[in-house]
Amino acid sequence: MKDQNTISASYVKLALAIDQHAPGYVDAYHGPKEWKIEIDQSDPQPLSQLAQTADQLLADAVGCTGFDEQRRNFLIKQIAAMRSLLDILQGSRVSVYEEGGLLYDIVPQWTDENELGEAHRALDELLPPGKTIYERAQKNKEEARLSFDALERLIHLAAAEFRKRTTEKLPLPENDSFEFTFVKNKPWPAYSRYLGGYSSRIEINTDAPFYVSPAVHFVLHELYPGHHTEISIKEKVLYSEQGREEHCILLLNTPSITVSEGIAERARRVLMPDEEWIEWHSEVIYPTVKLDHLDANRRYLIGKASQRLDGAYGNAAFLMHDQGKSDAEVAEYVKRFGLLSEKDAEGCVKFLRAPRFRTYYFTYLCGGMLLDELYERDERRVDWLCRLLTEPVTPGQIRDWIKGKDST
């Protein structure tokens, strides 16, 4: 029977081999260089052979006595998702609902359009005057548009504030580092590239205009207390200190990414409660970018109501992949229910069409909802966040915590 170190190494090498067929599957790697060189210098293995490897690896993980229960469960869930992806890469057709369960350990749900309509009605009472709710939403957005200089000031301000809060409450490595770079011709507004050694490069796409709240959000999501924070802590605690080699790699299309996106979407509220968030915008953020006239409380309420429209993106995935709607029909849907601009709707369609991202949006939606439920269980939000950042956690593990299992 294979030992835990052999299984961990095989897991990493299998992931690197899958990436040869699905570029981008490995989102970050900071493990032994020789492993990556070994895979890169080899011809891609047939998908059927990789599937057999995954089957054997899954059996080895189930039978290994060297793993504690949580670590074994993490690896089993991850390997099972890898095996399912290999089936999909070989042509297996699955529904949005099935793919969410197989790859991300979640249950994608259609959002009732009545709920989206209720969000529209809430926005109707909050948005500035105008003809249609769509025009008013766009007007509200443009009121907070940033110049490039203001964007630079804002991202460094937000990074400094939340790095300070992160180091005060979370076990962030003392020597972590980051850099911002500006890029073009990308399908996303910002992207965190983990470089290893507690260092990340945050790429900001300057093709599209930036606005205050989204700019602050991407700093928190990608950097502190989001992706950079999580992977830096896990590199230090799980990989370097505990020798768990499976944590030298970050994979898309697996259950762990649901947890990652949930952390990135919701950790802010642990470090800065909503009332303080509103005050920070009013007294610091808006003056810094010379938008002092904006009403921080009203814009916060608009943001909360707009968040209720997020289900429109999930519905778009069902429309495209299960109901066979055209790109134009899907774009029109998210414009109508999500109140997106033409360009943003086109970006949504492009994202959903990408093979790795057919159902990826649900990692944000379901990951965030899971953490909302977890944080509502009791007042130990910092403790829960620390566990999410220092343990091998899957969505199923979070569901157990919500039910009161293993809540120490």
Secondary structure in CASP SS format (residue, H / E / C, confidence):
PFRMAT SS
TARGET T0000
AUTHOR 0000-0000-0000
METHOD secondary structure of the structure
MODEL  1
M C 1.00
K C 1.00
D C 1.00
Q H 1.00
N H 1.00
T H 1.00
I H 1.00
S H 1.00
A H 1.00
S H 1.00
Y H 1.00
V H 1.00
K H 1.00
L H 1.00
A H 1.00
L H 1.00
A H 1.00
I H 1.00
D H 1.00
Q H 1.00
H H 1.00
A C 1.00
P C 1.00
G C 1.00
Y C 1.00
V E 1.00
D E 1.00
A E 1.00
Y E 1.00
H C 1.00
G C 1.00
P C 1.00
K H 1.00
E H 1.00
W H 1.00
K H 1.00
I H 1.00
E H 1.00
I H 1.00
D H 1.00
Q C 1.00
S C 1.00
D C 1.00
P C 1.00
Q C 1.00
P C 1.00
L H 1.00
S H 1.00
Q H 1.00
L H 1.00
A H 1.00
Q H 1.00
T H 1.00
A H 1.00
D H 1.00
Q H 1.00
L H 1.00
L H 1.00
A H 1.00
D H 1.00
A H 1.00
V H 1.00
G H 1.00
C C 1.00
T C 1.00
G C 1.00
F C 1.00
D C 1.00
E H 1.00
Q H 1.00
R H 1.00
R H 1.00
N H 1.00
F H 1.00
L H 1.00
I H 1.00
K H 1.00
Q H 1.00
I H 1.00
A H 1.00
A H 1.00
M H 1.00
R H 1.00
S H 1.00
L H 1.00
L H 1.00
D H 1.00
I H 1.00
L H 1.00
Q C 1.00
G C 1.00
S C 1.00
R C 1.00
V C 1.00
S C 1.00
V H 1.00
Y H 1.00
E H 1.00
E H 1.00
G H 1.00
G H 1.00
L H 1.00
L H 1.00
Y H 1.00
D C 1.00
I C 1.00
V C 1.00
P C 1.00
Q C 1.00
W C 1.00
T C 1.00
D C 1.00
E H 1.00
N H 1.00
E H 1.00
L H 1.00
G H 1.00
E H 1.00
A H 1.00
H H 1.00
R H 1.00
A H 1.00
L H 1.00
D H 1.00
E H 1.00
L H 1.00
L C 1.00
P C 1.00
P C 1.00
G C 1.00
K C 1.00
T C 1.00
I H 1.00
Y H 1.00
E H 1.00
R H 1.00
A H 1.00
Q H 1.00
K H 1.00
N H 1.00
K H 1.00
E H 1.00
E C 1.00
A C 1.00
R E 1.00
L C 1.00
S C 1.00
F H 1.00
D H 1.00
A H 1.00
L H 1.00
E H 1.00
R H 1.00
L H 1.00
I H 1.00
H H 1.00
L H 1.00
A H 1.00
A H 1.00
A H 1.00
E H 1.00
F H 1.00
R H 1.00
K H 1.00
R H 1.00
T H 1.00
T H 1.00
E H 1.00
K H 1.00
L C 1.00
P C 1.00
L C 1.00
P C 1.00
E C 1.00
N C 1.00
D C 1.00
S E 1.00
F E 1.00
E E 1.00
F E 1.00
T E 1.00
F E 1.00
V E 1.00
K C 1.00
N C 1.00
K C 1.00
P C 1.00
W C 1.00
P C 1.00
A E 1.00
Y E 1.00
S E 1.00
R E 1.00
Y E 1.00
L E 1.00
G E 1.00
G C 1.00
Y C 1.00
S E 1.00
S E 1.00
R E 1.00
I E 1.00
E E 1.00
I E 1.00
N E 1.00
T C 1.00
D C 1.00
A C 1.00
P C 1.00
F C 1.00
Y E 1.00
V H 1.00
S H 1.00
P H 1.00
A H 1.00
V H 1.00
H H 1.00
F H 1.00
V H 1.00
L H 1.00
H H 1.00
E H 1.00
L C 1.00
Y C 1.00
P C 1.00
G C 1.00
H H 1.00
H H 1.00
T H 1.00
E H 1.00
I H 1.00
S H 1.00
I H 1.00
K H 1.00
E H 1.00
K H 1.00
V H 1.00
L H 1.00
Y H 1.00
S H 1.00
E H 1.00
Q C 1.00
G C 1.00
R C 1.00
E H 1.00
E H 1.00
H H 1.00
C H 1.00
I E 1.00
L E 1.00
L E 1.00
L C 1.00
N C 1.00
T C 1.00
P H 1.00
S H 1.00
I H 1.00
T H 1.00
V H 1.00
S H 1.00
E H 1.00
G H 1.00
I H 1.00
A H 1.00
E H 1.00
R H 1.00
A H 1.00
R H 1.00
R H 1.00
V H 1.00
L H 1.00
M C 1.00
P C 1.00
D H 1.00
E H 1.00
E H 1.00
W H 1.00
I H 1.00
E H 1.00
W H 1.00
H H 1.00
S H 1.00
E H 1.00
V H 1.00
I H 1.00
Y H 1.00
P H 1.00
T H 1.00
V C 1.00
K C 1.00
L C 1.00
D C 1.00
H C 1.00
L C 1.00
D C 1.00
A H 1.00
N H 1.00
R H 1.00
R H 1.00
Y H 1.00
L H 1.00
I H 1.00
G H 1.00
K H 1.00
A H 1.00
S H 1.00
Q H 1.00
R C 1.00
L C 1.00
D C 1.00
G H 1.00
A H 1.00
Y H 1.00
G H 1.00
N H 1.00
A H 1.00
A H 1.00
F H 1.00
L H 1.00
M H 1.00
H H 1.00
D C 1.00
Q C 1.00
G C 1.00
K C 1.00
S C 1.00
D H 1.00
A H 1.00
E H 1.00
V H 1.00
A H 1.00
E H 1.00
Y H 1.00
V H 1.00
K H 1.00
R H 1.00
F H 1.00
G H 1.00
L C 1.00
L C 1.00
S C 1.00
E H 1.00
K H 1.00
D H 1.00
A H 1.00
E H 1.00
G H 1.00
C H 1.00
V H 1.00
K H 1.00
F H 1.00
L H 1.00
R H 1.00
A C 1.00
P H 1.00
R H 1.00
F H 1.00
R C 1.00
T C 1.00
Y C 1.00
Y H 1.00
F H 1.00
T H 1.00
Y H 1.00
L H 1.00
C H 1.00
G H 1.00
G H 1.00
M H 1.00
L H 1.00
L H 1.00
D H 1.00
E H 1.00
L H 1.00
Y H 1.00
E H 1.00
R H 1.00
D C 1.00
E C 1.00
R C 1.00
R H 1.00
V H 1.00
D H 1.00
W H 1.00
L H 1.00
C H 1.00
R H 1.00
L H 1.00
L H 1.00
T H 1.00
E C 1.00
P C 1.00
V C 1.00
T C 1.00
P H 1.00
G H 1.00
Q H 1.00
I H 1.00
R H 1.00
D H 1.00
W H 1.00
I H 1.00
K C 1.00
G C 1.00
K C 1.00
D C 1.00
S C 1.00
T C 1.00
END
